[in-house]
Amino acid sequence: MEPAAESPRCPRCQTAATFATEPQVCPSCHKRFSIHPGPLVDRSLTPPPPDPQARRVRVRSHGVLLANAGVLEPESIQQGVLDPITGGVRLAEQTIVYPRVAAVAFWREIDPFGALAVVVLWLLAAALHDGFGLGVAVLAAWQTRRILWLKRWHALVLGPKGHAISVRFDRPWWNRKRFRQELLRRCGMPVNPMP
């Protein structure tokens, strides 16, 4: 997923798109996303100078075998694979400084493994007829809301020469909106609703 910064594309299917701060719908895959021009493409955007006192914003996501982390540092965005044993040390890392951001795309999608787990929970709740079944039904309802309404949140940050960082930022839940707002603010972009 490394589309050229000069020609914005849908982050899912790579169909041609336009830069727009408002959410748009892809004509091919019919999914919602937004793609913002960065300071490298739009010279009217000026990122604020790095503030050494600014808080680091960290998000994590778990894959099949390894966990990934995205970090907003005062001067750059970083993405890395975490050590599978400790979960705290980044093994591989990519960095893009905010003035060198060409574009930022945001989208949400349903987690297929989470949806499968919800189906299993509902089947288990239907099979149990005691208080435990009621507890499983409550858990299934909460997970259904999380899977279908909140979804997985993604950001694709494009840098110079096709350099791209993909960050899933749905966990921890208290950092979702802060991560997105701070990424846009530190790149000098206006903050708008998530697609």
ABEGO torsion letter per residue (X at the ends): XBBBAABBBBAAAGBBBBBBABBBBBAAAGBBBBBBBBAAABAABBBBBBBAABBBBBBBBBBAABBBBBBBBAABBBBBBBBAAAGABBABBBBBBAAABABBBBBBBBBAAAAAAAAAAAAAAAABABAAAAAAAAAAAAAAAAAAAAEBBBBBBBBBGGBBBBBBAAOBAAAAAAAAAAAAAAAGBBBBBBX
